[in-house]
Amino acid sequence: MQIEYAMVALGFFAFCGGMIDAAVGGGGLVQVPALLHALPQHSLSTVFGTNKLAVLAGNLSSIFSYVKRIKIVWRLMLPTMLSAFVFSFVGAFSVSLVPKAIMEYFVFFVLVVMAVYTFAKKDLGLVHSNAQCGPREVLLGVFFGGVIGFYDGVFGPGSGSFLLFIFVKYFGYDFLNASASAKLVNLGTFSAALLFFIPSGHVLWIIGGLVAVCNMAGALTGTFLALRYGSGLIRILFLFLLVFLIGRMGLSILL
């Protein structure tokens, strides 16, 4: 009975994580703690590997919905995805070499800056710019793809939210287009991380499959809400998520 209850609870949190992730990113901060609670006997690498399998499935389901409605700038996305893919693998390989405490302090600081800036800029991400994608934008994409890819491989939670902010701030996207583009970059980071976790035996396939199905259902729901209500809703959810992440990480650092 306890095992069945744990699986039902895990499925519920996977659904919520997929829904949040599809709209604004950051679903891992719901799903990873649930996996840690349900799998106390397994290593952190196994929890991360199982989570990557699930979020990859959810990410794919949301991408199919987004690309039907959103015009993707492939000249920018392809090099950004490639850079994220390469550095995510490097990050997963280096997961035991980067002190977690240092990463938490850095992420906490970045989250605060993002929240303050987004609150201050009332019109940020509400209008989509059709600016030309030149060499400068491509280089920025490669740089940010590499940074977020490495972070996603070595730590992970919140990477989708960071990408969302980057596409809005540096490329002039509205929140809806930024969310769709972030999913494509995450496709590269999740795939690369799994190339490390699967051969090293850090994926629980049965549990990962259950979480993946629930995550996909949540992702489809989140994508529907994002496409239905647009950038205004995503901005509000994004701000709520940032406040939640700051509070959660702040308590983790203090305690």
Secondary structure, 3 states (H helix, E strand, C coil): CHHHHHHHHHHHHHHHHHHHHHHHCCCHHHHHHHHHHHCCCCCHHHHHHHHHHHHHHHHHHHHHHHHCCCCCCHHHHHHHHHHHHHHHHHHHHCCCCCCHHHHHHHHHHHHHHHHHHHHHCCCCCCCCCCCCCCHHHHHHHHHHHHHHHHHHHHCCCCHHHHHHHHHHHHHCCCHHHHHHHHHHHHHHHHHHHHHHHCCCCCCCHHHHHHHHHHHHHHHHHHHHHHHHHHHHHHHHHHHHHHHHHHHHHHHHHHC
